[in-house]
Structure formats: C-alpha cells, structure tokens
Amino acid sequence: MSSFNGQNFQDRQAAAASARKEQLAKFLARPAPDDPAVLERQAKRQAVLEARTIRTAEREARRAAAEAEAAARRAAEELARQEALKAE
C-alpha cells in the first residue's frame, strides 16, 4: 500500500513547473554553435580524427609491405627449391 506523502495538487504542480524551468534553463545555458569554445572542441575532434586516419593508413601500408616482403621471400625460397631439385 502506498504511503501518503502529504503533497496536494498545488505542490505537485509547483514541482513540475520548477522542473520545467530547470530543464529550460539547462537548455538555454548551452553555448551557441559559433561559440569559440565549441569551435575549438570541434577542431580538436577533427584533428584527432585525421590523426587516427593517418595512423590507420600507415598501419595498413606497413602490413601490405610486410605481406609483399613475405610473398617475395616465399617466391625466392620456392625458386631456390626448384633450382635445387633441378640440380639433383
């Protein structure tokens, strides 16, 4: 059974109005999109994104170079094995 909390309709209505005012104040306190702080944060995020993209591309290039080197080494080993078989 719920307990009686002693609030009447006007108390609840005032609390709801207060909550709406707080939400509106929170929304209005947000900085504008052209605020220097907002623009600075966007620039930092963009710089981080670009750096991440560059690192990913470098990692992919290193991986491709390592795979190409391994393929060349395997081809050279296979050629050496073929030459050894022909020499026998």
KAFEN-V419123 format. One record per helix or strand of 3 or more residues. SS is the DSSP state (2 for helix, 1 for strand). FROM is the first residue (numbers start at 1). LEN is the number of residues. If there is no record, write none. Layout:
BEGIN
[[SS;FROM;LEN] [SS;FROM;LEN]]
END
This chain:
BEGIN
[[2;9;20] [2;36;52]]
END
